[in-house]
Amino acid sequence: MNRERNILFRQSLSDFPCPVTLGRVTPSFGLHRFKQGLRFVPTDDEGFALRGDKRRLLYKGRKKSHRFTILGDTAFEYDCILLKEPESNVITLRMEGAENFDFFRQPDFVKESFLKGSYAVYKKETLIGEGTGKLCHIHRPEIIDAGGRRCWGELAVAGNELNIIIPELWLSEAKYPVVVDPTIGTTTVGSQYLWDADPPEPWVQLIFESSLAVNRFLISDKINGLCTAYMYSNVDTNDDAGGRPILYSDNGNSPLIRKSMNEQFADFTVNRNTPAGWRSSTFQSNGEISSGTYIWFGVYTDCFWEPRFDYGARCYIGEWLGLGNSIPNLFPMLDVNLYFDFRLSMYFTYTAAQNHIRTITQGVRLSDTRRLTGNYIRKVNDVLTGTDSQNYYVLFIRSVSDNVQVLHAFRRWGKFIRGLKFNAENIAVINRKAEYKRFTSDSVYPTGAVFRGLLLFVRIVSKIVLRDYILRRFLKAKEDFILKSPVCLELKLDSRID
C-alpha cells in the first residue's frame, strides 16, 4: 500500500464518517470507512507538482493532471485532465483492497443519466455495526473538452482495476485540455429510489405495503438480546407510513424461521417536521444467534415504506396481511427462485454483553485490604562456557525501576535485573550452584505482597565478568551483599473470597 497518505479530509460526518486520504506526491486517493479500505492509484509514471487549497487540490503533470474538489459533505469530484491527445481512450485506476468489496453495476435502464452504469461499492461481508456496508458510489463520468463539448463516459471494473472509457470518435475531435470528471459519493444510503414497476408506465417510487422485505447479513458476534434497527425513509406519499424490523434464519441462502420478537413500530412519515432520513426502532432476538452465521434482516410494513436502495443484492419480498400487526413465524415464501435485485438502505446494531469472570482461591475477606500475598517460583538457566579448571564468580546485573522493597543474600557477587509493573513488597532467597558444565540452574523463592495487579513479568539478565582483581577482592572480603533491584515478573494470582 502507498505510505504517503498525509492529506486528509472527512465526509459523511452525519452518517457513517468516511475519511478520504490523498497522496502527497502521487494523485492517489483512498476511502477508509471500515477496517478494510479501498485506494485508487492512477498508473501515471510522471512526476507531479502539487498546489491548491482546502477545497481543491491539483496534481499538475506533463501529459495529465489530476484534480480533487470537495463538493459537499457526501461527495467529492476526481478529475483527470488530459493536456494532450492520449495514447489510449481508457484511463485506468488501480484499486488496492478491491478483493474486500463488491462492485455492483447499476443497470442502464435507471432513470438518472449519471447513475446509468455507475458502481455501488459494498463490503463483501457486511458485519453488524458496519451499517449498510456501503463504502462509496462511483458515478458515471462526464467528459468535457476545451470547446465545451460534452459526452458521457463508461465505467468498467476488471479485477483490481477501474477503467474509465472515453468514446473514441468523440475524443478524436476533442479540443484539449479534456476533463474527465467522475464523482465519488460517500453516503451509505442507496443511490436509487425509483423503479420501473410496470413498463412502459412512468418510473415510480419503490413502495412496500403489507409485506416483508429482507436482505442477508453476516453475524460477527453472537446476538442474544436487544437490537436497534435503522431504516431509511425517502418520501411519504400515503396517509400513514411505518413498519417493524424483523429477523429470519438463513436456509440455503433464503429466509426461513423468524428469529426476532418484541418488534417495535417505526414511524416512516416524511413531512416538513420530519424530513427524509433514518428511522429507528428496537427488537429482541428470539434466542441466541451464533456468530459467523447468516441471518435475513428487513422490515415488515404493516403500513407503507418508501425506501432508498441500490441494485445488486438478493432481496426476498413476501406478502403478509397480518391481523393485529402479527408477524409470521415462517417467511411467506412464494418461490425460492423468485427474488428482487434490491439492496435496501437499512441496518441494525447490537452491543454484546461483557462478561467478567474473576476467580479468587486465596483466603481473603471482603473487609480485608486489597493487598494480596503470593508465592512465586522462578527458574533461571545460564550458559557458561569454559576450557580450564578455574573457579568463576558470576556478576548478576540488577536494577530497580518500581517501588519495590527487596532483600537478598548472595554467596556470590551479583545483581538481577527486576522490574515490577505494580507496587509489591518482595523477599527472595536465591540458592545458586555452578559446576563445570555448559548448564547451570537457579532457584528463586520470592514471596511478596502485591497491590491488586495480578500479572507481573519476569525477566532475568545474567552477565559474566572474568576479572582477576574482582576475584581476589571478594575471596579476601568474604562478604555477603544486600542488593535492591527490578525483576520483570509475570505473576498470575488466584484468590478466593471467604
C-alpha positions as CSV (number, residue, x, y, z in Angstrom):
1,M,0.0,0.0,0.0
2,N,1.1,3.5,-0.7
3,R,2.6,5.1,2.5
4,E,2.5,8.7,1.5
5,R,-1.1,9.3,2.8
6,N,-1.0,12.6,4.6
7,I,-3.6,14.8,3.0
8,L,-6.9,14.0,4.7
9,F,-10.5,15.2,4.6
10,R,-13.6,13.6,6.1
11,Q,-17.0,13.1,4.5
12,S,-20.5,11.9,5.6
13,L,-20.0,13.1,9.2
14,S,-23.7,12.8,10.0
15,D,-23.9,9.3,8.5
16,F,-21.0,6.8,8.9
17,P,-17.9,9.1,8.7
18,C,-15.7,8.4,5.7
19,P,-12.0,9.6,5.9
20,V,-10.6,10.3,2.4
21,T,-6.8,10.4,2.1
22,L,-4.9,11.9,-0.8
23,G,-1.3,11.1,-1.8
24,R,1.3,13.9,-1.1
25,V,3.3,13.1,-4.2
26,T,1.1,11.0,-6.5
27,P,-2.6,11.7,-7.2
28,S,-4.0,8.6,-5.4
29,F,-7.0,8.7,-3.1
30,G,-8.3,6.2,-0.6
31,L,-11.5,5.7,1.4
32,H,-11.3,4.0,4.8
33,R,-14.8,3.9,6.3
34,F,-14.3,0.3,7.5
35,K,-11.3,-1.6,8.8
36,Q,-10.7,-2.6,5.1
37,G,-10.1,0.4,2.9
38,L,-10.0,0.9,-0.9
39,R,-7.4,3.1,-2.6
40,F,-7.4,4.3,-6.2
41,V,-4.0,4.8,-7.8
42,P,-3.5,6.2,-11.3
43,T,-1.0,4.4,-13.5
44,D,0.8,7.6,-14.5
45,D,4.6,7.3,-14.0
46,E,5.4,11.0,-14.4
47,G,6.2,13.5,-11.7
48,F,3.6,15.9,-10.4
49,A,3.6,19.4,-8.9
50,L,1.0,19.9,-6.1
51,R,-0.9,23.1,-5.4
52,G,-4.3,24.1,-4.1
53,D,-6.3,24.9,-1.1
54,K,-8.6,23.2,1.4
55,R,-11.4,22.7,-1.2
56,R,-9.4,21.8,-4.3
57,L,-6.0,20.2,-5.0
58,L,-4.3,20.0,-8.4
59,Y,-1.5,17.5,-9.2
60,K,0.0,19.0,-12.4
61,G,1.9,16.7,-14.8
62,R,3.3,17.0,-18.3
63,K,0.7,14.9,-20.1
64,K,-2.0,14.5,-17.5
65,S,-3.1,16.4,-14.4
66,H,-5.3,15.2,-11.6
67,R,-7.7,17.4,-9.6
68,F,-9.7,16.8,-6.5
69,T,-12.7,19.0,-5.5
70,I,-14.8,18.6,-2.3
71,L,-18.4,19.1,-3.5
72,G,-20.0,18.9,0.0
73,D,-20.4,16.6,3.0
74,T,-21.3,13.5,1.0
75,A,-19.3,13.7,-2.3
76,F,-16.1,14.8,-3.9
77,E,-15.0,15.0,-7.6
78,Y,-12.0,13.4,-9.1
79,D,-10.9,15.0,-12.4
80,C,-8.4,13.5,-14.8
81,I,-7.3,16.4,-17.1
82,L,-5.8,15.3,-20.5
83,L,-3.4,18.0,-21.6
84,K,-2.7,16.5,-25.0
85,E,-4.1,13.6,-27.1
86,P,-3.6,10.4,-25.1
87,E,-2.3,7.1,-26.4
88,S,-5.5,5.3,-25.4
89,N,-9.1,6.3,-24.8
90,V,-9.1,4.3,-21.5
91,I,-8.0,5.8,-18.2
92,T,-7.1,3.1,-15.7
93,L,-7.0,3.4,-11.9
94,R,-5.5,0.5,-9.9
95,M,-7.6,-0.4,-6.8
96,E,-5.7,-1.5,-3.8
97,G,-8.0,-3.6,-1.5
98,A,-10.6,-4.4,-4.2
99,E,-10.7,-8.0,-3.0
100,N,-12.7,-6.9,0.1
101,F,-15.5,-5.3,-1.8
102,D,-18.3,-6.0,-4.3
103,F,-18.8,-3.6,-7.2
104,F,-22.5,-3.6,-8.1
105,R,-23.0,-2.1,-11.6
106,Q,-26.3,-0.1,-11.7
107,P,-28.3,-1.1,-14.8
108,D,-28.6,1.1,-17.8
109,F,-32.3,1.3,-17.5
110,V,-32.2,3.5,-14.4
111,K,-33.7,7.0,-14.8
112,E,-30.8,9.3,-14.0
113,S,-28.1,9.5,-16.6
114,F,-25.2,9.9,-14.2
115,L,-26.3,6.6,-12.5
116,K,-26.5,4.5,-15.6
117,G,-23.6,2.1,-15.5
118,S,-22.4,3.6,-12.2
119,Y,-21.0,1.4,-9.4
120,A,-22.2,0.9,-5.8
121,V,-19.3,-0.4,-3.7
122,Y,-20.2,-2.6,-0.8
123,K,-18.2,-4.8,1.6
124,K,-18.3,-8.4,0.5
125,E,-19.3,-9.4,4.0
126,T,-21.3,-6.7,5.9
127,L,-20.9,-7.2,9.6
128,I,-23.2,-6.0,12.4
129,G,-22.1,-2.5,13.3
130,E,-20.9,-1.5,9.8
131,G,-24.2,0.0,8.7
132,T,-25.4,-0.8,5.3
133,G,-21.9,-1.9,4.3
134,K,-21.7,0.7,1.5
135,L,-18.3,2.3,1.1
136,C,-18.9,4.7,-1.8
137,H,-20.7,5.2,-5.1
138,I,-18.7,5.8,-8.3
139,H,-20.9,7.9,-10.6
140,R,-20.8,7.8,-14.4
141,P,-18.1,10.3,-15.6
142,E,-19.0,13.3,-17.8
143,I,-16.3,14.4,-20.2
144,I,-15.8,18.0,-21.3
145,D,-13.4,19.4,-23.9
146,A,-12.0,22.9,-24.2
147,G,-14.7,23.9,-26.7
148,G,-17.5,23.0,-24.2
149,R,-18.4,19.7,-26.0
150,R,-19.8,17.1,-23.6
151,C,-20.4,13.4,-23.6
152,W,-20.8,10.5,-21.1
153,G,-18.0,8.1,-20.5
154,E,-18.4,4.5,-19.4
155,L,-17.1,2.7,-16.3
156,A,-15.8,-0.9,-16.1
157,V,-14.4,-2.9,-13.3
158,A,-11.9,-5.7,-14.2
159,G,-10.3,-7.4,-11.3
160,N,-8.5,-4.7,-9.3
161,E,-8.7,-2.1,-12.0
162,L,-11.3,0.6,-12.6
163,N,-11.4,1.7,-16.3
164,I,-12.9,5.0,-17.5
165,I,-13.7,4.7,-21.2
166,I,-14.0,7.7,-23.4
167,P,-15.8,7.4,-26.8
168,E,-13.1,7.2,-29.4
169,L,-14.9,9.2,-32.1
170,W,-15.7,12.0,-29.6
171,L,-12.1,12.0,-28.4
172,S,-10.7,12.2,-32.0
173,E,-12.5,15.6,-32.5
174,A,-11.8,17.0,-29.0
175,K,-10.0,20.2,-28.2
176,Y,-7.5,20.0,-25.3
177,P,-7.4,20.1,-22.4
178,V,-10.1,17.4,-21.9
179,V,-11.6,17.0,-18.4
180,V,-12.9,13.6,-17.3
181,D,-14.8,14.0,-14.0
182,P,-16.4,11.1,-12.2
183,T,-18.0,12.0,-8.9
184,I,-17.4,9.8,-5.8
185,G,-20.3,9.7,-3.4
186,T,-19.5,8.7,0.2
187,T,-23.0,8.4,1.7
188,T,-24.1,4.9,2.8
189,V,-27.7,5.5,1.6
190,G,-28.7,3.8,-1.7
191,S,-28.5,5.8,-4.9
192,Q,-31.9,4.6,-6.2
193,Y,-35.5,5.2,-5.2
194,L,-37.4,4.9,-8.5
195,W,-38.1,1.7,-10.4
196,D,-40.0,0.8,-13.5
197,A,-42.7,-1.2,-11.8
198,D,-44.9,-1.8,-14.8
199,P,-43.3,-0.8,-18.1
200,P,-43.9,1.3,-20.1
201,E,-45.6,3.1,-17.2
202,P,-43.6,6.1,-15.7
203,W,-41.0,5.3,-13.1
204,V,-42.3,5.4,-9.5
205,Q,-41.0,5.4,-6.0
206,L,-40.4,1.9,-4.7
207,I,-43.1,1.1,-2.1
208,F,-43.7,-1.8,0.3
209,E,-47.2,-2.3,1.7
210,S,-48.3,-5.2,3.9
211,S,-45.2,-7.2,3.0
212,L,-41.9,-8.3,4.3
213,A,-38.6,-7.3,2.6
214,V,-35.3,-8.7,3.7
215,N,-31.5,-8.8,2.8
216,R,-28.9,-11.2,4.1
217,F,-26.2,-10.1,6.7
218,L,-23.3,-11.8,8.5
219,I,-23.3,-12.0,12.3
220,S,-19.9,-11.0,13.6
221,D,-20.7,-11.5,17.3
222,K,-23.3,-13.7,18.9
223,I,-26.7,-12.0,19.5
224,N,-28.9,-12.6,22.5
225,G,-30.8,-9.5,23.5
226,L,-31.9,-6.1,22.5
227,C,-31.1,-4.7,19.0
228,T,-31.7,-1.3,17.4
229,A,-32.7,-1.2,13.7
230,Y,-32.3,1.8,11.3
231,M,-34.3,2.1,8.2
232,Y,-34.1,5.0,5.7
233,S,-37.4,6.6,4.7
234,N,-37.2,8.6,1.5
235,V,-40.7,10.0,1.0
236,D,-44.2,9.6,2.3
237,T,-46.9,9.7,-0.4
238,N,-49.6,7.9,1.7
239,D,-51.7,8.8,4.7
240,D,-49.8,6.5,7.0
241,A,-46.3,5.1,6.9
242,G,-44.4,2.8,9.2
243,G,-43.1,-0.7,9.8
244,R,-41.3,-3.1,12.2
245,P,-37.8,-4.6,12.0
246,I,-37.6,-8.4,11.6
247,L,-35.0,-11.2,11.6
248,Y,-35.2,-14.6,9.9
249,S,-32.8,-17.5,9.9
250,D,-30.9,-18.5,6.8
251,N,-31.8,-21.7,5.0
252,G,-29.6,-22.3,1.9
253,N,-29.4,-18.6,1.0
254,S,-33.1,-17.9,1.7
255,P,-35.0,-16.8,4.8
256,L,-37.0,-19.3,6.8
257,I,-37.7,-19.1,10.6
258,R,-38.5,-15.9,12.5
259,K,-35.6,-15.0,14.9
260,S,-36.9,-11.7,16.3
261,M,-39.6,-10.8,18.8
262,N,-41.0,-7.7,20.5
263,E,-40.5,-5.8,17.3
264,Q,-41.3,-2.1,17.9
265,F,-43.1,0.2,15.4
266,A,-41.1,2.8,13.5
267,D,-42.8,5.8,12.0
268,F,-41.8,6.4,8.4
269,T,-43.7,9.6,8.0
270,V,-41.9,12.3,5.9
271,N,-43.1,15.8,6.1
272,R,-41.9,19.3,6.9
273,N,-41.2,18.5,10.5
274,T,-39.7,15.1,9.9
275,P,-37.6,15.2,6.7
276,A,-36.3,12.1,4.8
277,G,-33.7,10.2,6.8
278,W,-33.1,7.3,9.1
279,R,-35.8,6.0,11.4
280,S,-35.1,3.7,14.2
281,S,-36.9,1.2,16.5
282,T,-35.9,-1.8,18.6
283,F,-36.4,-5.6,18.6
284,Q,-35.1,-8.6,20.5
285,S,-33.5,-11.8,19.3
286,N,-35.6,-14.8,19.9
287,G,-32.9,-17.0,21.5
288,E,-29.2,-16.8,20.8
289,I,-27.9,-16.3,17.3
290,S,-24.3,-17.6,16.9
291,S,-21.5,-15.5,15.5
292,G,-20.3,-16.4,12.0
293,T,-23.8,-17.3,10.8
294,Y,-26.0,-15.5,8.2
295,I,-29.4,-14.0,9.0
296,W,-32.0,-12.2,7.0
297,F,-32.8,-8.7,8.3
298,G,-35.5,-6.4,7.0
299,V,-38.8,-4.7,7.6
300,Y,-42.4,-5.8,7.9
301,T,-44.6,-2.9,6.6
302,D,-47.9,-3.1,8.3
303,C,-48.4,0.4,6.7
304,F,-46.2,1.8,3.9
305,W,-42.4,2.1,3.5
306,E,-40.8,4.1,0.6
307,P,-37.0,3.5,0.9
308,R,-33.8,4.0,-1.0
309,F,-31.8,1.2,-2.4
310,D,-29.0,0.1,-4.8
311,Y,-29.3,-2.7,-7.3
312,G,-27.1,-5.7,-6.7
313,A,-28.2,-7.9,-3.8
314,R,-30.8,-10.6,-3.3
315,C,-33.9,-9.3,-1.7
316,Y,-36.9,-11.6,-0.8
317,I,-40.3,-10.0,-0.6
318,G,-43.2,-11.8,1.0
319,E,-46.8,-10.6,1.1
320,W,-48.4,-10.7,4.5
321,L,-51.7,-9.1,5.6
322,G,-51.3,-9.7,9.3
323,L,-54.2,-9.3,11.7
324,G,-53.3,-7.1,14.7
325,N,-49.8,-6.4,13.3
326,S,-48.9,-10.1,13.6
327,I,-45.6,-11.2,12.0
328,P,-45.4,-14.7,10.5
329,N,-43.1,-17.3,12.2
330,L,-42.2,-18.7,8.8
331,F,-41.2,-16.4,6.0
332,P,-44.1,-16.2,3.5
333,M,-42.0,-17.5,0.6
334,L,-43.9,-17.8,-2.7
335,D,-41.0,-19.3,-4.7
336,V,-37.3,-19.6,-3.5
337,N,-36.2,-18.7,-7.1
338,L,-38.3,-15.5,-7.1
339,Y,-36.5,-12.6,-5.6
340,F,-35.6,-9.0,-6.5
341,D,-32.3,-7.2,-7.0
342,F,-32.6,-4.6,-4.2
343,R,-30.0,-3.8,-1.6
344,L,-32.2,-1.8,0.8
345,S,-30.9,1.1,2.9
346,M,-31.3,-0.5,6.3
347,Y,-29.2,-2.0,9.1
348,F,-29.2,-2.9,12.8
349,T,-26.8,-2.7,15.7
350,Y,-26.3,-4.9,18.7
351,T,-24.0,-4.4,21.7
352,A,-22.7,-7.7,23.1
353,A,-22.8,-8.2,26.8
354,Q,-19.5,-8.1,28.5
355,N,-18.9,-11.0,31.0
356,H,-16.1,-10.6,33.5
357,I,-15.1,-13.7,35.5
358,R,-12.9,-13.3,38.5
359,T,-11.5,-16.4,40.3
360,I,-10.3,-16.0,43.9
361,T,-8.8,-19.1,45.6
362,Q,-6.9,-17.5,48.4
363,G,-8.5,-16.8,51.8
364,V,-9.5,-13.1,51.7
365,R,-12.4,-11.5,53.5
366,L,-14.4,-8.7,52.0
367,S,-13.3,-6.4,54.8
368,D,-9.7,-7.1,54.2
369,T,-7.4,-4.7,52.4
370,R,-6.6,-5.2,48.7
371,R,-3.1,-6.3,49.5
372,L,-2.6,-10.0,48.5
373,T,0.3,-12.3,49.2
374,G,1.6,-14.9,46.8
375,N,4.3,-17.4,46.3
376,Y,6.3,-17.2,43.1
377,I,8.6,-19.8,41.6
378,R,11.3,-18.8,39.2
379,K,13.8,-20.9,37.2
380,V,16.9,-19.4,35.6
381,N,19.1,-21.2,33.1
382,D,22.5,-19.7,32.5
383,V,25.0,-21.0,29.9
384,L,28.7,-21.0,30.9
385,T,31.5,-21.9,28.5
386,G,35.0,-22.6,29.8
387,T,38.1,-24.6,28.9
388,D,40.1,-24.5,32.1
389,S,39.7,-25.5,35.8
390,Q,39.3,-22.1,37.3
391,N,36.5,-21.1,39.7
392,Y,34.3,-18.5,38.1
393,Y,32.4,-16.0,40.2
394,V,29.3,-14.6,38.4
395,L,28.3,-10.9,38.3
396,F,24.5,-10.5,38.0
397,I,23.4,-7.0,37.0
398,R,20.3,-5.8,38.6
399,S,18.4,-2.5,38.8
400,V,15.1,-1.3,40.3
401,S,12.6,0.7,38.4
402,D,9.5,0.5,40.6
403,N,8.6,1.0,44.2
404,V,9.8,-2.4,45.5
405,Q,11.5,-3.4,48.7
406,V,13.8,-6.4,48.2
407,L,16.2,-8.1,50.5
408,H,18.6,-10.7,49.0
409,A,21.5,-12.6,50.4
410,F,24.1,-13.9,47.9
411,R,27.0,-16.3,48.1
412,R,28.4,-14.6,45.1
413,W,28.8,-11.0,43.9
414,G,25.8,-10.2,41.8
415,K,22.6,-8.5,40.9
416,F,19.5,-9.4,38.9
417,I,17.5,-7.0,36.6
418,R,14.0,-6.8,38.0
419,G,11.0,-4.6,37.0
420,L,7.5,-4.7,38.5
421,K,4.5,-3.2,36.8
422,F,2.7,-2.9,40.2
423,N,3.7,-2.0,43.7
424,A,5.0,-5.0,45.5
425,E,6.9,-6.0,48.7
426,N,9.2,-8.9,47.9
427,I,11.7,-11.0,49.9
428,A,13.6,-13.6,47.9
429,V,16.1,-16.2,48.8
430,I,18.4,-17.4,46.0
431,N,20.5,-20.5,46.1
432,R,22.9,-20.9,43.3
433,K,25.4,-23.5,42.4
434,A,27.6,-24.0,39.4
435,E,29.5,-26.9,38.1
436,Y,31.9,-27.4,35.3
437,K,29.1,-28.0,32.8
438,R,27.5,-26.0,30.0
439,F,24.4,-25.7,32.1
440,T,23.6,-24.1,35.4
441,S,20.3,-23.9,37.3
442,D,19.0,-21.2,39.6
443,S,16.1,-21.5,42.0
444,V,14.4,-18.4,43.3
445,Y,11.8,-18.4,46.0
446,P,10.3,-14.9,46.5
447,T,7.3,-14.1,48.5
448,G,5.6,-10.8,48.2
449,A,2.5,-8.6,48.9
450,V,1.0,-7.1,45.8
451,F,-1.5,-4.3,45.3
452,R,-4.3,-5.7,43.2
453,G,-2.3,-6.1,40.0
454,L,-2.4,-9.8,39.2
455,L,0.0,-10.0,36.2
456,L,3.7,-9.5,36.6
457,F,6.5,-10.2,34.2
458,V,9.8,-12.0,34.9
459,R,13.0,-11.5,33.0
460,I,16.5,-12.2,34.3
461,V,19.5,-10.9,32.5
462,S,22.8,-12.5,33.5
463,K,26.3,-11.4,32.6
464,I,29.7,-12.8,33.5
465,V,32.7,-10.7,34.4
466,L,36.1,-12.6,34.4
467,R,38.3,-10.2,36.1
468,D,41.2,-11.4,38.4
469,Y,41.1,-8.4,40.7
470,I,37.4,-8.9,41.4
471,L,38.0,-12.5,42.2
472,R,40.9,-11.7,44.6
473,R,39.0,-8.9,46.2
474,F,36.0,-11.0,47.1
475,L,38.0,-14.0,48.2
476,K,39.5,-11.8,50.8
477,A,36.4,-9.9,51.8
478,K,34.2,-12.9,52.3
479,E,31.2,-10.7,52.4
480,D,27.5,-11.2,51.7
481,F,25.8,-8.3,49.8
482,I,22.3,-6.9,50.2
483,L,21.1,-5.5,46.9
484,K,18.0,-3.8,45.7
485,S,16.7,-4.5,42.2
486,P,13.7,-4.5,39.4
487,V,12.8,-8.1,38.2
488,C,10.3,-8.2,35.4
489,L,7.9,-10.8,36.8
490,E,4.9,-12.3,35.1
491,L,2.7,-13.5,38.0
492,K,-0.8,-14.8,37.8
493,L,-2.6,-14.9,41.2
494,D,-5.6,-16.9,42.1
495,S,-7.6,-15.8,45.1
496,R,-10.7,-16.8,47.0
497,I,-13.2,-14.6,49.0
498,D,-14.4,-16.2,52.2
